[in-house]
Structures are given as structure tokens and as C-alpha cells.
Amino acid sequence: MTTETPRIYVANLAAYNNGQLRGEWMDLDDVTDADDLRERIAKMIDCTGGGEEWAIHDYEHIPDGYGEYPDLEKLIELRDAIREHGAELVTAYVNNVGAHYADFSCFADSYLGTYASKEDWAHESLEGYQIDKLLGAELAGYFDYESYADDQELSGYVTFYDVSDGVAVFSNY
């Protein structure tokens, strides 16, 4: 799990439209909630030339897809999910469902675990079927768990993401 803080660069659009790059990096770990973030943005705008409009022009340690005008509540939910599950797994989840559809209350239902390989996931997911009893001891050794995992991914049932300690597996149902 990474300890790098999710950060956003908020630009003052009035200054930007006048050819001046004014804004501020804000650590999401330093804000309590979306209202606190809104207040910090308003203060930054006042301190950098005034105006009303702002945009996020850069992100650090945040998955792609949130754009220039994200829902600030969603950013706080993202920050909280990173705190709970780690940046690597949250990034994989967001990449799987898309930033606009990321509902972190569904993370636990979607995340099936991290395994050493896709084949290890297939072994564990099929344990209850007792392949050796279904096929017989002689044929069970020929069952191709890696191909089974690939088929599950190609069919859209699961998605695999390489992470530092193996393969994170997400259900798509």
C-alpha cells in the first residue's frame, strides 16, 4: 500500500484566462470533507486574484478520469477508499468501473482478492467443484486453470489487474 497523499492542483480560472498560472496544490488528506475543500478552494481564489471559477489542472496519486470539474464529494470518497484499501487496489477498481461509476460502497462486493497469479485465483474459485472428483484423478491434472481464468476474463465475468503483490481480481457482476 502506498503512503503517497492524493493531491489536486486547483487553478484560478480568472487568472488562467488572463494568461497567469495561479493556483495551489491541495492534499486531500488535509481536508475533512467536501465542504472544507470548497472553502479552501474559495480561499485560494481570493488569494490569487479573485474571481469565482476554478478547475483542477493536475492530479497526483489519483486514478485517471476525474477531469477538470469533478464532483468534490466523489474525490473525498476516493480519498477515503484509498485510506481504507490502498491506492493500488482503488486505482484498479476505478480503472475497472470508470471514475464516473466508482461507487466505493460496492468495492467489497467487486473485489475478489489478490492472488499470486490468475491461475491461483482459478484454483481457489473452483475448489468447491472438486475438479478431481468430477474429472477423475487421472484427468484432473490436465485441467487448464490458466485458460479457465482467461475465459472468465474474456467472458466479462472478472477483470485482472497486476498489482505489486500479484493479481487483483474484480467481479464484473
Buried (B, 14 or more C-beta within 10 A) or exposed (E): EEEEBBBBBBBBBBBBEEEEEBBBEBEBEEBEEBEEBEEBBEEBBEEBEEBEEBBBBEBEBBBEBBEEEBEBEBBBBBBBBBBEBBBBBBBBBBBBBEBEEBEBEEBEEBBBEBBEBBBBBBBBBBEEEEBEEEBEEEEEEEBEBEEBBBEBBEEEEBBBBEBEEBBBBBEEE
